[in-house]
Amino acid sequence: MISNDTLISILVEGGYVAESDMQKAEEIAKKSNYEIVDVLLSEKLITKDILGQAIAEFFKVPYADLNSYFPDKEQVLKIPEEIAKKYKVVIFKIDDDNNIVLSTDDPSQQGIGEELQKIFPNLNLIFNYSLLEDIEVCFANYQKSLNTRFAELLKNVKKLAPEAVEQIIEDALILKASDIHLEPSEKGADVRFRIDGMLHEAGQIPKDYFENILNRIKVQAKLRIDEHFNPQDGAIRFSSKGFERPVDLRVSVVPTLNGEKVAIRVLSSYVRDLRLGDIGMSEEMQEQVLESSKKAFGMILVTGPTGSGKTTTLYTLLKQINSRKINITTIEDPVEYKIQGINQIQVNPQTNLTFARGLRSILRQDPNIILVGEIRDEETADIAVNASLTGHLLLSTFHANNSATAIPRFIDIGIEPFLVSSTLELVIAQRLVRKICDSCKMSYSITKSELLKMGPDIAKYFDGKNQTLYKGKGCQVCSNTGFKGRVGVFELLKIDSDMQDLIIRHPSAKEVEQLAKTKGFKTMFEDGIIKVKEGVTTIEELLRVVAP
């Protein structure tokens, strides 16, 4: 891996990035504690292809674009998994002249040539440079079907539980799953992964061995193995040679008619490297959110259903504004992502440490910013409002369908309208839509009449007889789904003096939205339409998630 200083030198001296732009990127990276390459890409100061070509030129090797030419499974598997992941290397191609072309993110690393020559003694090794994230996509080819893995493990029953659990988790991480489900049935237990918000079958655990695997998970999560009739919650910190960083897992076990069901939430460390632009916020939205977060007191609420990315948004914001000059304290259930420099408190009902009681204690800890995982009841809401009135900026999540609905709902749980008016600074509503796979994205033309069939509320956003939109054709990178990853669609409701006057009168959601639209307010659907036109997602995916 090349250092940041070397990368900066390569890009500036080679004329790939202007010196003024690089200084801007360095300032952002320093303030937000992000890698310089992530800032350059997110700020669109350089493209992935140009970045790859520039680094390849530094190494004096060709650049291999693994998105344009994706190695097939048999090709990738010719290098043993342990070696491939150690050196971050895959086979790009094998030609007729006895040459094997290999792609790695560091052609200069020590030992790579000697190690690979042992595997391919009769071939000439030629090294290319590829971006690490593209190489790691190829590693998904090491994934075998879970049933095949279980069949191999059955040969040694004593090792079944620990090895099977580890391989299930590793498979989920390779496929970038957000959740792992182990669902008991009469035949055994079905394994399903949630990838980009959709559940996919991943295999089946034979009935005779599910109990061993279940107990192994309970032991790792520090749960009682003799408890079978009450729900239990725990956590696992998972480490594996194939992954650079440990991954935190949240484990929930509940009794069902067929046995105990396990749901494991993967709390990926990717949040450490996110900025508001990376999760889908436009530059205008980012400015509004950051401006509100600079206030000395007030309240910022993030609303949406479970699984809509509210926690990720709050953590991304905290990460971006965190500094040693301010005291940030959180109370959460559970603490999903650990952030250095922030004081995080875990709710614990067994010791009567509730959101409300914890929040009272936090106020005696001299905080500047307080994050409450969720406002669920009048007591917590009341303390939160009082905290934001007494010189604290309070961030929290709240269940509401959209930003306009959040205001009457907040009043309805028991908070006086004048207090809501005085404290509320910004309401963010959001959903997550799947992103079109960059490796197989293609354009197509859709007519006005076809858009009208989807609904007049959709067609009105498009001009002309024909509209160019985008979709994913389906490829190995996205497992033929046409989608890879997810991004947020947002709406931001800023509370200005006119909105404060309206809130005092206990308005309906419709009245709130009508006033907001006179100030240029955009709904989540309208934000989604922009992303459809830009080729980020599809119109069908947007309609699946957000109503017009």
Buried (B, 14 or more C-beta within 10 A) or exposed (E): EBEEEEBBBBBBEBEBBEEEBBEBBBEBBEEBBBEBBBBBBBBEBBEBEBBBBBBBBBBEBBBBBBBEEBBEEEBBBBBEEEBBBBBBBBBBBBEEEEEBBBBBBBBBBEEBBEBBBEEBEEBEBBBBBBBEEBBBBBBBBBBBEBBEBBEEBBEEEEEBBBBBBBBBBBBBBBBBBBBBBBBBBEEBBBBBBBBBBEEBEBBBBBBEBBBBBBBBBBBBBEBEEEEEEEEBEBBBEBEBEBBEEEBBBBBBBEBEEBBBBBBBBBBBBEBBBBBBBBBBBBEEBBEBBBEBBEEEBBBBBBBBEEEBBBBBBBBBBBBBBBEEEEBBBBBBBBBBBEBEEBEBBBBEEEEEBBBBBBBBEBBEEEBBBBBBBBBBEEBBBBBBBBBBBEEBBBBBBBBBBBBBBBBBBBBEBEBEBEBBBBBBBBBBBBBBBBBBBBBBBEEEEBEBEEBEEBEEEBBEBBEEEEBEBBBBBBBBBBBEBBBBBBBBBBBBBBBEEEBBEBBBEBBEBEBBBBBBEEEEBBBBBBBBBEBBBEBBBBBEBBBEBBEB
